[in-house]
Amino acid sequence: MAGPHALKVKKRCCKSDPRCRKCPVVAKRLASAGLAERTGPRTYVVDAPKKAIKRARRFKAAKLGVSH
């Protein structure tokens, strides 16, 4: 991981499976797991490993299972 990076999420979720990386639901799941911090209405600072992002795209935040 290259370190924390800014992420601007889309306005609406398209509900595709798996959810896209810029989906607001994915960002919310990462934030709930403590792997992202919300900095504005549609912006987050994400500091998560690749595995956590993949899991957030598929499962609920409680199942991310990554200690950070």
N, C-alpha and C positions, 0 to 999 in steps of 0.2 A: 504494500500500500504506500502510495506516495505522500500520504498525510491528508489533513482536512482540505476539502474543496467546497466551493459554493455550488449550490444547485438551485435553479429556478424551475419550479414545478409548473405543469400545465394548469389551465383553469379548471378543466373537468376531467374526470376519470372516464376512460372509454370502456372499462371493464373487460378488457381482453385477457386472455390467459396464456402465458403469465403476464402480469401487469408490466407496463414499460417502466424504465428507470426514472423517467421524469414524472411519473404518476403521483398525484398528491397523496394517495392512499399509502404508497410505498414510503414516502417521506414521513408521513404521520406514524407509520409503524416503526420506522427507525428511530424517530424522536421518542416514542413511547418506551423503546428499549434502551434509551440513553446513548444511542449511536449517532444522533444528529441533533442539532440545536436550531430552533426556529429563530430567524433574525428579522423577518418581515412577513407581510401578508402571504407572499408566494415564494420566499427564499429561505433556504436552510443551509447550514454548514454541516456537511456530512463527513464523519471520520469513522467509517465502518469498513471492515474487511470485505473482500469480494463475496465470501460465503454468506455473510449476513445479508448483503444486498440481494443475493439470489434467493435466500429464504424469505426475505420480506416481500419479494415479488410473488411468492406463492402462498405463504402461511401467515397466520396471525403473529403479532409481535411477541406474544407470550412464548411462542415456539422458536424464536430466533436462536436461543441457546448459545449465544456468544458472550463471553465475559470480557468486558472492556475496561 
